[in-house]
Amino acid sequence: MSKVAVIIPAAGAGKRFGGDVKKPFALLDNRPVFIRAVELFINRDDVCQTILAVAPEDHDVVREKYAANLMLMGIKLVKGGAERFASVRLALEVLDDTADLVCIHDAVRPCVLQSWIDQVFTEAGKTGAAILAAPLTGTIKRVAESGMIDETVSRLGLFEAQTPQVFKRDVLMKAYSDLATDAEPTDDAEVVERSGHAVAIVESDRRNLKITTPGDMTLAAVLAKEMGRKPKGPALGAFEEAQW
């Protein structure tokens, strides 16, 4: 069985979310969203390490406010960067030596089926790089700055990239080592693509929601219940009511 290190980037500013609480720390059914994301992985036999990357200005507060959870759930806390890829790069510096695969999963994607995780782990073990992705189903329009439609784009072969994104350790490490200094990739699959390594798709669907706006919290709460995912790991306990 390949051993997997899981990196949870949670350092984003979340400007579209608004309010005083950053997305990863907002409460979803009385538990922070990032805790729900971590719970997807911590009880898996193939996961050997879980790393949470937060913004430098949040690091000390997270370390104190969620100290019990970090300890009981075995989470290694690190300071992230200004961009997602910078946070992942910093997390890679503390990667466990036993990890064969590295999984990167958004802190704000709490609704993932274990079967999807099984499939993307397996595919990455075979091909070296694999991500969850959902086929686009709507009619796609390219829109000009004026707000007018330029063209209707064929959705044939178009997928929305999701997470988990999983890579063989050496593939990901080399890709980040070779990444141009002026590059600004929006996900880790792009980092690996730039290195010349092919990335496989494991098809999922839109239930794998990325929380972006406050309205997404309501939908995520419904999805989590309908998908039948029960809480795993230690309860939040005294931190249940903690707000960011």
N, C-alpha and C positions, 0 to 999 in steps of 0.2 A: 504494500500500500504506500503510495506517494504521500509524503508529509507536506502540508500546506501551511504557509504563513499568510495571514489575512491582514491587509492594511485597510483601515477605515479612514479616509480623508474627511475631516470635519472642520476645516479651517476657512471655508468660504464665507464671504461677507453676507451673502443672501439678501441682496438689496431688494429683490422683487417680493420677498416675504414680508418685509416691513415690520413695524412694532419694535418692542424692546427686547424680544427674545429671538436669538438666532435659531434658524431652522433645526439644527441637530439637537438642540436643547429644549425645544418646545415639547409640551406634554401631549402624547397621543394615548388616550385612554389611561391617563394618570402615570404614564411612564415616558421618559424622554425618548425622542425618536432614535437617537444614536444607540441607546440601550437595546431597543428593539432590533436594530440592525446587527448589533454585536451578537444578540441571542440566536441569530440564524446560524452561527458558526461555532460557538464555544463548546457545545456538547458533542461535536462531531469527532470521531476517533481519528480522522485524518488531519485535523487541524492541530498544529504544534505551537502556534504563536498568534496572538491578536495584537495589532498595533493601532492605536488611535492617534491621529495627527490633528492637533487643534491649532488655532491661531496663537501666535506667541503671547498676545495680550490676554488670552483666555486660559493659558496653561496653568497658572498657579491657582486660579479659581476652580477650574475643573479638578485639579489634583486634590484640593481641599474639600470641595462640595461633594464629589463623588468618590472619595477615598475608599469607602467600603466596597463600592461596586468594582472599582479598578482592582482592588486586592482580591476579592472573592471570585471575580470573573477572569482573573489572570490577564488583565489588559495592560500593555506597556504604553505609557503616554509619552508622546514626543511633540516637539514644537514643529508646526508645519510652516509652509511658505505662503507667499502672496497669491500664487496660482496653484491649481490642483496638482499639476505635474511636479511643481517644486515641493509640495508636501509629500508626494510619493517618493521622490528622490531622497528626501531627508529620512523618511521611514526606512528606506532600503539600507541606510547606514547601520541600522540596528537589527538587521535581519538575522534570525536564528540560523545557525550553521546547519541544522538538520533539515531545513526546508528544501524540498525538491521543486515545489511549485509556489508561486506567489499569486495570491488572489487580491484584487483591489475591488472594494465594494463601497458605493456611496453611503454615507452616514444617513442620508435622507431617503433611502429605499428600504422600507420596513416590510414590504409585502412580496416575498420571494418564496416559491415552493421549494421544498427540499429536493424534489425530483429534478428541478432545474439546476440546482447546485451540483447534484450528483452528475448530471449530464455534462455540464461545462467543465467540471474537474476532470472527468474521464476524457473528454475531447482534448483538453489542454495537455493531458499526459501523453496523448497519442501524437498530436500535431505540434505541440510546443506553444501554441497560442490559440485561445478561444474566448469568445464573449457571448453573453446573452444578447439577443436582439429581437425586436418585434417588427414584422412586415408592416409597411405603411398601407393603410386601407382606405384613406380618404382621397379626395381629389386634391392634387397639389398645385398651387399657384405660385409662380414667381412674381413678386410685386416690386415695382419701382419705388424710389424714394418719394415720389409724388403720391403714393398710395393707390396707384392704378395698376391693374394686372398687366404684366408684360407677356406672360405665356402660361399655358397649362402644361405641367411637367408630367411625363409618364411616370407612374409609380412602380413600373415593372422593375424588379430587382432592387428596390429601395427598402432599406431597413432602418429602424431607429436603434442606435446603439444603446445598450443598457449595461448594468453591472449585475453580478460579478463579471470581472474580466480577469482571466487566469492565464498565467504564462509559466513556462519552465524558467527556473531561476536564472540560468545562464543567458537565456534569450532576452529576458527583461533587463538584466544587469548590463549586457552589452548594448542594448538599444538605448538605455539612458546614458551610458558612457559615450556613445557616438552621437548623441543628440546635439544638434547645432546650438550655439549659445543664443542665437536670435530666434530660435523656434518657440512657438507658443501652442503646443498641441492641446486639444481640448479633452482628450482622454488617453488612456495608456495604450489602447489599440493603435492609435495614430503614432505614438512613439515607436511601437514595434513595427508598424507598417513602414515608417521612414527608414528603418534599419534594413528593409528588404525582406523581412520574414513575413510569410503569409499568415493571416489571422482567420480562423474558422468561426462560423456562426452557429450557435445553438439557439434554435427558435424558441421564443417565449411569447408573451402577449402583453397587452397594455395594463394588465393587473400589476405588473412590476413598475409601479408608479414612483416617479421621482417627485418628492414634495418640493414645490417651488413657490406656491402662493398659499395664503391662509385657507382658501377653499379646498386645497388638496388634502388638508388635514382631515376634513370630514369624510372625504372619499376614502382616504387611507384607513380610517377607523372601520368603515364598512367592509372594505376589502379584507382587512386582517381577520375580521370575524368570519366572513364568508369563506375564506381560504382555509379556515380551520386551524390556524397556527396558534398553538397554546404557548404561553410564556415558558421559557426555559431558563435555568440558572437562578441565582439568588434574586429575591424580590428587592425592590428599591428601598423598602423599609422606611427609615427615617427621612429618606430623601424624596419620598413620593411627591411631596408638595413643593419641592424646590423649583424655583423659577429662575430664568436667566436674567 
